[in-house]
Amino acid sequence: MNGCQTTRSIYEVLATKLDAGGSGKNDKLDAWRTRAEKGCVVAKIAKVGSDGEALLQDITRYTNSQNAVRERDFVAINQGFKTWHRELADRYGLYLEIQRGGWDSQRAIQKQNPDGRQFSRFASALDLTKVYGAGWLAEPGLAFGKNPPFLPNGSVFTRMIADRAGERPFGARDLYAAYLLFESGKRMDFGRGGSTARRQTKFLYYFVFINLLRDGLQKEQLSSGPADITEAVIQLLEQKNDAGKLLEEMAAALIDNYLTESNENSVFHEVKFRDPNGFNFDLNGFLKWEQLGRALDQTGCLQAQLHFQKQFMGMSQSGARTARRMIKDHLAPAA
């Protein structure tokens, strides 16, 4: 429980000084290495037993209260994330970072052991729970604005892992689907580096993508529970097929329209966005609004955009299959 931060700091210094890639001899560096090898870190270890996860979290929290340990640091000692970390690695070759600096450490290990297991894909546990919360649980505003609800014991995380009547429990496969949607957002230039319309709307993209997908499944009489959505996302995005690409483009186009001021159903015409007692034209604040996506009746323009796009998904263009039919045909083998 004590010594972790010290050890991490030592590792960062060692990596900088000793893993720079040079092969020459440096007497000063050798002398420094000799002194460093004589160092030690005082550690405290708490043994709580197999059922002591809650006690372990309390010990960690209060032992480190003077260090302002962040909530996301408790992901590393959550048993669920430990299991999902292992399953994502074994099943999908995906490294799930459950502790700050974990991916940097893994890359260093891979560099030093080129014959050992090599990961080329990774994702932060918090990023994936926020993707899942924004999409599957319709919480894009909350995901954009806050982290704690998506971490162990948080309100959204609790909903994620709640018992699903008649469905398999939340697990690594759901996180893998969230990872695929996360990568989809990056491909479509949502987030940092994207256009003005897409820079602040990656969580809204996850929400819109899942909302359109769920409606498509329902209109085609396919199951649309959380686990069904997960399977559909994997089928559509894992191999970047035409149906998946079409859904990506339709979700992105909807958001571009929503962020275009001249469009009568744009965010700039939302009553709450314009209200001096509401957001008073503060776009960043509006996109972090907890009711965004959660209560579509309070965002009439977004609701209209979704309505029109869903209608378009059911329309045939020049005799071709509708978007909904394309999705159904692709999912048919797994349905």
NORZI-V453838 format. One line per field, one symbol per residue. ss: DSSP state (H for helix, E for strand, L for the rest). psi: psi as a letter, one per 30 degrees, with the letter a starting at -180 (. if undefined). burial: b if it has 9 or more other ideal C-beta (glycine too) atoms within 8 Angstrom, else e. A space follows every 10 residues. Layout:
ss=???
psi=???
burial=???
//
This chain:
ss=LELHHHHHHH HHHHHHHHLL LLLLLLHHHH HHHHHHLLLL LLLELLLLLL LLHHHHHHHH HHHLHHHLLL HHHHHHHLHH HHHHHHHHHH HHLEEEELLL LHHHHHHHHH HHLLLLLLLL EEEEHHHHHH HHHHHLLLLH HHHHHLLHHH LLLLHHHHHH LLLLLLLLLL LHHHHHHHHH HHHHHHHLLL LLLLLHHHHL LHHHHHHHHH HHHHHHHHHL LLLLLHHHHH HHHHHHHLLL LHHHHHHHHH HHHHHHHHLL LLLLLLHHHL HHHHLLLLLL LLHHHHHLLL LLLLLHHHLH HHHHHHHHHH HHHLLLLLLL LLHHHHHHHH HHHHL
psi=fkfeeeeeee eeeeeeefhf flflkjeeee eeeeeeffll kklkkkjflf ggeeeeeeee efegffghkl efffefgkee eeeeeeeeee eghkjjjfkk feeeeeeeee efiffakkkf klkkeeeeee eeeedeghhe eeeefleefg lkfleeeeee glkjjglllk aeeeeeeeee eeeeeeeghk akflleffeg geeeeeeeee eeeeeeeefg hlkgleeeee eeeeeefegh leeeeeeeee eeeeeeefgj efkfhlffgk eeefkfgcfh gjeeeefgkf fjeeifffie eeeeeeeeee eefgkkjhfl kleeeeeeee feff.
burial=bebeeebbeb beebbebebe eeeeeeeebb ebbeeeeeee eeeeeeeeee eebeebbebb bebbeeeebe ebbbbbbbee bbbbbebbbe eeebbbbbee ebbebbebbb eeeeeeeebe bbbebbbbbb bbbbbbbbbb bbbbeebebb bbebebbbeb eeebeeeeee bbebbbbbbb bbbbbbebbb beebeebbbe bbbbbbbbbb bbbbbbbbbb ebeebbbbbb bbbbbbbeee eebbbbbbeb bbbbbbbbbb eeeebbbebb ebbbbeebbe eebeebbbbb bbbbeeeebb bbbbbbebbb ebbbeeeeee ebbbbbbbbb beeee
//
